[in-house]
Amino acid sequence: MGVCLRKMMGVVITLVVLAGSGAPASAQAPIKIGASLSLTGTYAALGQNQQRGYQLCAKHVNEKGGVLGRKIEFVLYDDQSQPATGVRLYEKLITQDKVDLVMGPYSSAITEAVANVNEKYKMPMVAPMASTTSIFKKGRKFIFMVQSPAEVYLEGLLDMAAKRGLKTVAIINEDTLFPKATVQGTIELAKKKGLQVVFVEAYPKGNPDFSAILTKIRAANPDVLGAATYFDDAVAITRQMKELNVNPKMYGVTVGGDLPTFYQLLGRNAEYVYGATQWEVELPYPGAKEFLQAYSMEFPGRDLSYHSAGGYGGCQALVEAIKRAGSLDGEKIREAVLKMDINTVYGGFKVDPDGFQISHKMVTFQWQEGKKVIVWPDELAAGKALFPTPPWTRR
């Protein structure tokens, strides 16, 4: 694996060339797959996880002989967590770098921005980290969803709350595409489950201070607090909840709470926190344990999260589509994807005619004694939720 750094258009660009350690699949040029990822900026911790999933998938594909008799090679750029930068980079990947195919960036916001680029060039994009339903309901033909939609990220939290007789819910969210979709879905789910939403407020991307919004939540005194977050704000909100003694009976976050670093930074303050996750290694998905072992060897000491597994599983889906199409032609790959019903390391992969994912399942975990324990749904639970959440002084 070779890595080189260079600057272009004022943006630091990371080009990662991935090759297996074995003999070349053939003398032909490698299949080039392009993507931008959030390697710096607000979403860096999560984008870097996705990058490692892409890297490991490419290594394994190449070690097994590649696809269509050719190795695959990822060309990855840093979009700095900025949608406009992502648009420029996908244009460059397709028109200047002449990549054969593309994979999705990190986050719904950046995927929404770049989706019109690959659509314009009729280049299929498997988008592992885009969860917002609206992206896939605009008549686009060349984008395909991998994971469960944003609207159900807090379903497990609400379902457990309703079954425990709780009544009121507060929701806060980053004011960007995915968290806003999560809020819309959470409000609808709350109504269906007989829960009353008593507080909803958004905060700007990159916000470091949540004292004002948390003071309002403390006054509203909800039974449940759901935070539609990314990693940095999930950590900051949790830390500031303790400082301000905001202590609902149940508190859950959408994104970032699953990273081991979340617990490392917060320690006992992460105890009892619920989180949504698209994947955990103990789930019964083919190759998951082997993926964990390979990841630990390839990236020792690095966080492993569903973002890594999603990057790997999305790559698996694209490679399978290439095999079935027997070609790099965009229309043929699209037709192959629409017919696929497979299991990856990440779980089920099957999309409807809009490219919307209809097979993958979401789970909810809770931090218990420094470990993530899947507590919902019942059929996949490894343990029971610890309820109610005790005061901060007793954690």
Summary of the structure (lengths in Angstrom):
residues: 395
radius of gyration: 20.7
end to end distance: 44.1
largest distance: 67.5
contacts: 1469
relative contact order: 0.13
helix: 40%
strand: 23%
